[in-house]
Amino acid sequence: MKVTTTPNLFILHTLKEGVTPEAFDTWVRTTDQPAMRSLARMQDFCTCRAERLLMGEGKPGIACIEAFAIPDLDGFVAEDMGGATVQTVMGDCMGLADAPQFIVVSEA
């Protein structure tokens, strides 16, 4: 699924040692996406695997990027973040990823 509206939240994930990209992808499809898409404030989001650098050598410093379009981000933070759905997803994620970065963005 492609994000069809402007994202306002990105989450950057680095996988914990021993967690394979395939295991993370399975969790995303079976747990993360269905749960997060069930939230009323979640307009759209997609999860993308970081595959390679466009320039230079080496690997990307992250494994996965999630782009979220949440029109009522303040309501999401105030009400949804503390709810069972988001807390369960975040707890699961912390078992797979090291210190995810939650970055709020705006269009330049």
C-alpha positions as CSV (number, residue, x, y, z in Angstrom):
1,M,0.0,0.0,0.0
2,K,1.3,3.4,-0.8
3,V,0.7,6.4,1.4
4,T,-1.7,8.6,-0.6
5,T,-1.6,11.7,1.7
6,T,1.3,13.6,3.1
7,P,2.9,11.7,5.9
8,N,3.5,13.5,9.2
9,L,5.2,10.8,11.2
10,F,8.1,8.6,10.2
11,I,9.4,5.7,12.3
12,L,12.9,4.5,11.6
13,H,13.7,1.0,12.7
14,T,17.0,-0.8,13.2
15,L,16.5,-4.5,13.8
16,K,17.8,-6.2,17.0
17,E,20.6,-8.7,16.5
18,G,19.1,-12.0,15.5
19,V,15.9,-10.5,14.0
20,T,15.7,-11.2,10.3
21,P,14.1,-8.8,7.8
22,E,11.7,-11.6,6.9
23,A,10.6,-12.0,10.6
24,F,10.1,-8.3,10.9
25,D,8.1,-8.2,7.6
26,T,5.9,-11.0,8.8
27,W,5.2,-9.1,12.0
28,V,4.4,-6.0,10.0
29,R,1.9,-7.8,7.8
30,T,0.2,-9.9,10.6
31,T,0.3,-7.5,13.6
32,D,1.5,-4.0,12.9
33,Q,-0.5,-3.1,9.9
34,P,-3.9,-4.6,10.8
35,A,-3.8,-3.1,14.4
36,M,-2.7,0.4,13.4
37,R,-5.1,0.5,10.4
38,S,-7.9,-0.2,12.9
39,L,-7.4,3.2,14.6
40,A,-9.9,5.9,13.5
41,R,-7.2,8.6,13.4
42,M,-4.9,6.5,11.1
43,Q,-5.6,7.8,7.6
44,D,-2.9,5.9,5.8
45,F,0.5,4.4,6.3
46,C,3.1,2.1,4.7
47,T,6.1,0.2,5.8
48,C,9.2,0.1,3.5
49,R,12.3,-2.0,3.9
50,A,15.6,0.0,3.4
51,E,17.3,-2.0,0.7
52,R,20.4,-0.1,-0.3
53,L,22.1,3.2,-0.5
54,L,21.6,5.2,-3.7
55,M,25.1,6.6,-3.6
56,G,28.2,5.2,-1.9
57,E,29.0,1.8,-0.5
58,G,27.8,0.0,2.5
59,K,24.3,-0.7,3.9
60,P,21.7,1.8,5.1
61,G,21.9,2.6,8.8
62,I,18.3,1.5,9.3
63,A,16.3,-1.6,8.3
64,C,12.8,-0.2,7.8
65,I,10.9,3.1,7.5
66,E,7.2,3.5,8.3
67,A,5.4,6.6,6.9
68,F,2.1,7.6,8.6
69,A,-0.5,10.1,7.6
70,I,-2.4,11.0,10.8
71,P,-4.5,14.2,10.3
72,D,-5.2,14.6,14.0
73,L,-1.7,13.9,15.3
74,D,-2.3,15.7,18.6
75,G,-5.4,13.5,19.2
76,F,-3.4,10.4,18.3
77,V,-0.7,11.3,20.8
78,A,-3.2,12.4,23.5
79,E,-5.6,9.5,23.2
80,D,-4.3,6.6,21.0
81,M,-0.7,6.4,22.1
82,G,-1.7,5.3,25.6
83,G,-4.4,2.9,24.3
84,A,-4.1,-0.9,24.3
85,T,-3.7,-1.1,20.5
86,V,-0.8,1.2,20.2
87,Q,0.9,0.0,23.4
88,T,0.7,-3.6,22.3
89,V,2.1,-2.8,18.9
90,M,4.9,-0.7,20.4
91,G,5.7,-3.4,22.9
92,D,6.0,-6.0,20.2
93,C,8.1,-3.6,18.1
94,M,10.5,-3.0,20.9
95,G,11.2,-6.8,21.0
96,L,12.2,-6.6,17.3
97,A,13.8,-3.2,16.8
98,D,16.5,-1.3,18.7
99,A,15.3,2.2,19.8
100,P,13.0,3.1,17.0
101,Q,13.1,6.8,16.1
102,F,9.7,8.5,16.0
103,I,10.0,11.6,13.8
104,V,7.2,14.2,13.3
105,V,7.6,16.0,10.0
106,S,5.9,18.7,8.0
107,E,6.0,19.5,4.4
108,A,8.6,22.1,3.5
